[in-house]
Amino acid sequence: MRMALMIARRLLAMMPTLLIASVVVFTLIHLVPGDIAVTVAGQDATDEQLTAIRHELGLDQSLVAQYVTWFGEAVRGDLGSSLLTGESVGPSIARTLPVTLSIVLVALIFAFGIGLTAGIIAAYKANGTVDRVVTGLASLGVAMPNFWIALILVSVFALGMGVLPATGGVSIFSDPGQGLLHAILPGFAMGVVGAAEVARQTRSAMIVSLASDAIRTHRAKGLRERSIMIRALKNAAVPLITIGGLVLNSFLGATVVIEAVFGVSGLGGLILRSTLQKDYPVIQAVVLTMAVLVILANLLVDIAYRVVDPRIK
């Protein structure tokens, strides 16, 4: 019951955040140089044609009136239509979002599978050779740009060895086999940087946890090392959940670059194409969708806090 109330409160608290995000998205996009009417009609359009298009799209109204109209329609589920293709934005997002989520899911599995394991081992062997190797690799992983890692992976595993596809994307929710094959390389390219950060934070949190009085007491009582490590990991869970939320949010932003490198038709690829073509309705809808995803990710982090430590309010 308390959990349900907490989720309900968080969902209500999302509304002002979403409203502010919509204002920022709408305002920034309309501050970008360029005339939307010219984008639609082309450079050779006459003044009469441009005036007619501005009236048709509501661009001759004040910015506030345009925002109220756009946000009101978005709340009712109408995210507008592409200026160039006329296709409704909603189906485009529904088609591309699962592809992006597939890549993010694979990246999270890589990041936490590798990062947690490496961080725990480094903390257990603190100040030893293994710890130094893990710390060095983690520092190197954080410093490497993910697009560069993506290019290396394409060169080696797709173009060189031919074991994985170099381009394209398929949702693992519709076709798990093909979806996984297409998500491995982009997911790993994002996951390497995430794994490095998770390893660093896991090592730090575990070292603090292993040095606590509670763990020392367990050791004095002769508890087995495996049980001690599990208890230490549980004590270090809260900071790891925090870094997990940050890594997830960074993955959502990184999809724009990663999907461009791999030619994936996901949410990141959609916003990149729309930006290059100045297709403002699509840009607004995709950015707003990403803002909702980030807010929902933060909600999941809050729920995880309560599950791990019910004392947190």
Secondary structure, 3 states (H helix, E strand, C coil): CHHHHHHHHHHHHHHHHHHHHHHHHHHHHHHCCCCHHHHHHCCCCCHHHHHHHHHHHCCCCCHHHHHHHHHHHHHCCCCCECCCCCCEHHHHHHHHHHHHHHHHHHHHHHHHHHHHHHHHHHHHCCCCHHHHHHHHHHHHHHHCCHHHHHHHHHHHHHHHCCCCCCCCCCCCCCCHHHHHHHHHHHHHHHHHHHHHHHHHHHHHHHHHHHCCHHHHHHHHCCCCHHHHHHHHHHHCHHHHHHHHHHHHHHHHHHHHHHHHHHCCCCHHHHHHHHHHCCCHHHHHHHHHHHHHHHHHHHHHHHHHHHHHCCCCC
